[in-house]
Amino acid sequence: RCDSLEALFLPSTLKEIGNLAFEYCRSLRLFILPNEIDLSNTPSIMHGAAINQIVDGAITVRSNRRVYEWLIHHMDETPLHKLCYDSSVTSTKINIYLNENSADAALAVDTTHGMTPLHMLSMNPNAPADAIGALFDVNTEAAFRVDNQGKTAIDYAREYNVGGMIAMMNVLCNHRSAEHESISRRQRRRMI
């Protein structure tokens, strides 16, 4: 039994998961299966897991297939979230995505968990601190937005990615220093 596992970040290269691997993981709520995974010979990987209630309350072979499909594709419409969930995410990948799309993607909230991409990235123990810092720098407000669990990205970073939390604190300090510098310049101009 796993009573405290809240999120699991699987590598995209994973091809197979054993039967009942996450049985009764009652706290598991953030889980994306890799696109190429083969679950054709696996009757159930998540019997009794919290994620089943999100997708389908009844556990049958047919509903397990629906759960698997949902676990593979539920973040397809929020690609920045899916990128932030990826175990091989980097600041380069985040910056490329934001340059090719809009920085507004950093403000998006997924409908299942109420999370911003920064929530996902902060929860990802594989995310490098500079990736978290880069995404946070684009949207510092996201660090203080609460998700469906009442947690902020800073809360998740504290629990799962301390390096990411430190990166966020550095960005906040830099923003604060820049604000003080701007205020000091304006005050000096008034004195002249």
C-alpha positions, 0 to 999 in steps of 0.5 A: 500500500502507498498512502502518501504518494501524491504525484509520480513523474515517469520517464517518457521512455517507460514502456511497461508497468506491472499489474497493480503497481499503484494499487490503493495509492489513495493519495495519488492524484497527479500521474501522466502515463507516457504516450508509448506505454503498452498496457494491453496485458495489464488488467489494472495498475491503479485499483483503489487509487484516488486518480480512478475517482477523477476519471471513472468511479466504477472499476471494470476492464472497460473503465480501466482502458478509459482510465489509461487513455485519460492518464495518457491524454488528459494534459494534451490540451495544456502542453506547457503543463505536460512539458513541466510534468516531463521528467526530462524537462529543462529551462531550454525546453521551457524557454523554447516553448514560451518563445514559440507560443505565448508567455500567457501559457504560463498563466493557464490553469488545468481543469483537473487539478487547478494547477498552473504549469509552475505548480507542476514544475515545482512538484516535479523532483526531476525539474532543474532549479533553473527551469523553475526559476525561468518559468517563475520569472515569466509569471511570479504571480503563479507562485502564489496561486492556490490549486484545488488542494489549497497549495501554491507552487512554493508549497510544492517546491518546498516538499518536492524540489528544494532547489526549485524553491531556492530559485523562486526565492532568488527571482523574488529577491531580484524583482524586489531589488529591481523595484527598490532600485527603480524607487530610489532612482525616482526619489533621486530625480525628484530631489534634483 
